[in-house]
Amino acid sequence: MSKTPNPRALDRDEADMVEQTKALTERSPAELRDLIGRLRARRDRVQRQIRGRVRAGESGPDAGAREKKALLTDAIARVADEMDRRKSGPKSGGASAAATDNLREAVRRKAESPTWTGPDDRTADLGPSETPNTKIAPSGALHAEGMRAAIARSTGAR
């Protein structure tokens, strides 16, 4: 196997996308997102092809599809590395690092002065609560069946 990649493994569109991944500094973040999405779609399609051939039991060399998948995977890795570099690079001004530091400081300050001002024992049990209406007849008392049952009997609905 030679050290130079086989240009025949990729079609023209795929080769263009792979070439674009070699000069990423002049691309905007939106272009990078679009490029990585297209590369992933192509790689996933090739991966499904390979899996389908394996399931169907087709024997024979599948080196072209596997080489295509490897080239697309390398291109995806280059774009992802560039996106990560931009997120944490000096161009962003270290905003994400500063935000993380601010969050850690806020958590530390909150831990120093807790806001709970209630009793020390949160599980105080005062017993069962009183019945809110003491005029309600207890269950089974005479003449306590309620209006619904009385109306049903008087109208003849049985």
ABEGO torsion letter per residue (X at the ends): XBABBBAAABBAAAAAAAAAAABAAABBAAAAAAAAAAAAAAAAAAAAAAAAAAAAGBBEBAAAAAAAAAAAAAAAAAAAAAAAAAAABAAAGGAAAAAAAAAAAAAAAAAABBABABBABAABBAEBBBBABAABBBBGBBGAAEAAAAAAAAAGBX
